[in-house]
Amino acid sequence: MNNLIRKASRRYRQVLMIGDFNYKDIDWKNETTRNLPGSCTHDFLESIRDSFLYQHVTKATRFRHNQMPSTLDLLFTKEEELITSIELLDPLGKSDHLSMVFTLNIYCARNPKSEPPRYSYYKGDYVKMRDDMARFNWDSLQPSDALETWEDVLSLITNSVKRHIPLSKPHSRPKKIWFTSDVITSLKLKRKAWNKYKRNMTNLNYEDYHIARNNATKVQRNAHRHYEKQVADDIKTNTKNFWRYVKSKTQKDRHCYFRKRRWYNSNRQ
């Protein structure tokens, strides 16, 4: 479990871990234990320290007659501000563990401002547009009024474009700062190969997709490493580029959060 905690903390930006851990010998107010190094309790506490997790429960959560109350039900997060309040309520049924109610501030990705949809002219149906032009009564135009004539022609073209030229879908996800033209091309080829395989699920088409997928992964990995190396090499002469990269990894201005009340009892794990 200790290795799993370390891996989760390294991999994920946000972590919430809750449960009955049964480590009664840990003083969570001071984050100390009287157990010796090598013991399960000491190793668990070290994994929490190594993962920089914050433990929110400091009061006893288990009460049994003629026994010392202990703090067994624990709540861990990577950020202290993720939990804003904790209430310990009476146990459910015959349980000797208190119920826990806490407020969780959940960060969620906010859709960034995307570009407005554009006409995909290369996908247009120009045969039908020519039919629109042929069916139009050109003799109805008034050559004496150039402005009115131009407005009629413009209205004809605009309406024909709306009917026969599809709109492109706006991009909802921002491009990563280390994306290059090679990365974008490899992703397009991967998507194209996947769509081809979905239309016709043959072994040959899947092999083409497999090759395109592996190539896209390789190109992305190389581009990311090259960008990070370039940032590190130029850190003394181009600090703006360094802080731009740091901001892209840690910024929260593209995120919103909402509060959610969560209820926990050790009997409902």
C-alpha positions in Angstrom: 0.0 0.0 0.0 2.9 2.4 0.8 4.2 2.1 -2.8 0.7 2.6 -4.2 0.4 5.8 -2.2 3.7 7.1 -3.5 2.9 6.2 -7.1 -0.6 7.9 -6.9 0.9 11.0 -5.4 3.5 11.3 -8.2 1.1 10.6 -11.0 -2.0 12.6 -10.1 -2.4 16.3 -9.5 -5.2 15.8 -7.0 -5.4 12.9 -4.5 -8.1 12.1 -1.9 -7.6 9.0 0.2 -10.0 8.0 3.0 -10.6 4.9 5.1 -10.0 3.0 8.3 -6.3 2.6 8.3 -6.0 1.1 11.8 -2.8 3.0 12.8 -3.6 4.0 16.3 0.0 4.7 17.3 0.4 7.7 15.1 0.0 11.2 16.6 -1.4 13.1 13.6 -1.2 16.5 15.3 2.6 16.2 15.4 3.0 13.5 12.7 5.1 11.3 14.9 4.9 7.7 16.1 6.6 5.8 18.9 7.1 2.8 16.8 10.6 2.0 15.5 11.8 2.3 11.9 10.9 -0.9 10.0 7.5 -1.3 11.6 4.3 -1.0 9.6 3.2 2.1 11.4 6.5 3.9 10.8 6.7 2.9 7.1 3.2 4.1 6.5 3.9 7.5 8.1 7.1 7.8 6.0 5.1 7.1 2.8 2.7 9.9 3.7 5.6 12.2 4.3 7.3 11.3 1.1 4.1 11.9 -0.8 3.5 15.3 0.8 0.0 14.3 1.8 -2.0 16.3 4.3 -4.0 14.4 6.9 -7.1 16.3 8.0 -8.5 14.2 10.9 -6.9 15.0 14.3 -9.7 13.9 16.7 -10.5 10.4 17.8 -12.9 8.5 15.5 -13.3 5.2 17.3 -14.8 4.8 20.7 -15.3 1.5 22.6 -16.2 1.0 26.2 -13.2 0.6 28.5 -10.8 1.3 25.7 -8.8 4.4 24.9 -10.3 6.4 22.0 -8.2 6.3 18.9 -7.9 8.1 15.5 -8.3 5.3 12.9 -10.4 6.8 10.2 -8.1 9.1 8.2 -8.6 11.6 5.3 -5.6 12.5 3.1 -5.3 15.1 0.3 -2.5 16.6 -1.6 -3.7 20.1 -0.8 -4.9 21.3 2.6 -7.5 23.7 1.0 -9.3 20.7 -0.7 -11.1 20.0 2.6 -12.7 23.0 4.3 -14.7 21.4 7.1 -15.0 18.1 8.9 -17.8 17.0 11.2 -17.6 13.8 13.3 -21.1 12.5 14.0 -22.6 9.6 16.0 -21.9 6.1 14.8 -24.3 4.2 12.6 -26.0 1.2 14.1 -23.7 -0.9 16.3 -20.5 0.5 14.8 -17.9 1.9 17.2 -16.6 4.3 14.5 -17.9 7.8 14.2 -19.5 9.0 10.9 -17.6 11.7 9.1 -19.1 14.5 7.0 -16.7 16.8 5.2 -16.8 19.5 2.5 -14.7 18.7 -0.6 -13.7 21.5 -3.0 -13.5 19.6 -6.3 -11.5 21.2 -9.1 -13.0 20.7 -12.5 -11.6 21.7 -15.9 -13.3 24.8 -17.2 -13.8 24.9 -21.0 -11.4 27.5 -22.3 -12.5 30.1 -24.7 -12.5 28.4 -28.1 -12.4 29.9 -31.5 -15.7 30.4 -33.2 -16.7 27.7 -35.8 -15.5 28.4 -39.3 -16.7 27.2 -42.7 -14.9 24.2 -44.1 -14.9 25.3 -47.7 -13.0 22.2 -48.8 -15.9 20.1 -47.8 -18.5 22.2 -49.5 -21.1 20.9 -52.0 -20.3 23.2 -54.9 -22.6 21.4 -57.3 -25.6 22.4 -55.3 -24.2 25.9 -55.0 -24.1 26.2 -58.8 -27.7 25.0 -58.9 -28.6 27.8 -56.6 -27.0 30.3 -58.9 -28.7 28.8 -62.0 -32.1 28.9 -60.4 -31.8 32.5 -59.4 -33.6 35.0 -61.5 -30.8 37.3 -62.6 -33.2 39.4 -64.6 -34.9 40.6 -61.4 -31.8 42.6 -60.4 -32.0 46.4 -60.8 -28.9 47.5 -62.7 -29.8 51.1 -61.9 -29.2 50.7 -58.2 -25.7 49.2 -57.8 -25.9 49.0 -53.9 -29.2 47.2 -54.0 -28.0 44.8 -56.7 -24.9 44.0 -54.6 -27.0 43.3 -51.5 -29.2 40.9 -53.4 -26.1 39.0 -54.8 -24.5 39.0 -51.4 -27.6 37.6 -49.8 -27.8 34.9 -52.5 -24.2 33.8 -51.9 -24.4 34.0 -48.1 -27.6 31.8 -48.0 -26.1 29.3 -50.4 -22.9 29.1 -48.3 -25.0 28.5 -45.1 -26.9 25.6 -46.8 -24.0 23.8 -48.5 -20.8 24.6 -46.6 -20.4 22.8 -43.3 -19.1 24.4 -40.2 -15.9 23.1 -38.5 -16.1 22.0 -34.9 -14.2 24.4 -32.5 -11.3 23.0 -30.6 -12.3 22.7 -26.9 -8.9 21.6 -25.5 -5.9 24.0 -25.6 -2.8 22.8 -27.3 0.1 21.9 -25.1 2.9 24.4 -25.3 5.4 21.7 -26.3 3.3 20.6 -29.3 5.1 20.9 -32.6 3.8 20.5 -36.2 5.2 16.9 -36.2 3.1 16.1 -33.1 0.0 17.5 -34.6 0.5 15.7 -37.9 1.1 12.4 -36.1 -2.1 12.8 -34.0 -4.1 13.5 -37.2 -2.6 10.4 -38.8 -3.5 8.3 -35.8 -7.1 9.6 -35.7 -7.4 9.0 -39.5 -6.1 5.4 -39.1 -8.5 4.8 -36.2 -11.5 6.1 -38.1 -10.6 3.9 -41.0 -10.4 0.9 -38.7 -13.8 1.7 -37.2 -15.3 1.8 -40.7 -13.7 -1.5 -41.8 -12.4 -3.7 -38.9 -9.8 -5.7 -40.7 -6.4 -6.9 -39.5 -4.6 -4.7 -42.0 -6.4 -1.6 -40.9 -5.8 -2.4 -37.3 -2.1 -2.9 -38.0 -2.0 0.5 -39.7 -3.6 2.1 -36.7 -1.2 0.3 -34.4 1.7 1.7 -36.3 0.2 5.2 -36.3 -0.5 5.1 -32.6 3.0 4.0 -31.7 4.5 6.6 -33.9 2.3 9.4 -32.4 3.3 8.3 -28.9 7.0 8.3 -29.8 6.8 11.7 -31.5 5.0 13.2 -28.5 7.5 11.8 -26.1 10.5 13.1 -28.1 8.9 16.5 -28.5 8.2 16.8 -24.8 11.7 15.8 -23.8 13.3 18.1 -26.4 11.2 21.1 -25.1 12.1 20.4 -21.5 15.8 20.1 -22.4 15.6 23.4 -24.3 13.9 25.1 -21.3 16.6 23.8 -19.0 19.4 24.9 -21.3 18.0 28.4 -21.8 16.9 29.0 -18.2 19.6 31.6 -17.6 18.9 33.6 -20.7 15.1 33.0 -21.1 13.5 32.8 -17.7 10.1 33.8 -19.2 10.0 30.5 -21.1 10.8 28.6 -17.9 8.0 30.2 -15.9 5.6 29.8 -18.8 6.3 26.1 -18.6 5.9 26.0 -14.9 2.6 27.9 -15.1 1.3 25.4 -17.6 1.9 22.6 -15.2 0.5 24.2 -12.1 -1.9 26.9 -13.1 -5.5 26.9 -11.7 -6.9 29.8 -13.6 -8.3 27.4 -16.2 -10.1 25.5 -13.4 -13.1 26.2 -11.3 -14.2 24.4 -8.1 -17.4 23.5 -6.5 -18.1 22.4 -2.9 -19.6 19.0 -2.3 -20.6 17.5 1.0 -19.4 13.9 1.4 -20.4 11.4 4.0 -18.2 8.6 5.2 -18.5 5.7 7.6 -16.0 2.9 7.9 -18.8 0.3 7.6 -19.6 1.6 4.1 -16.2 1.2 2.4 
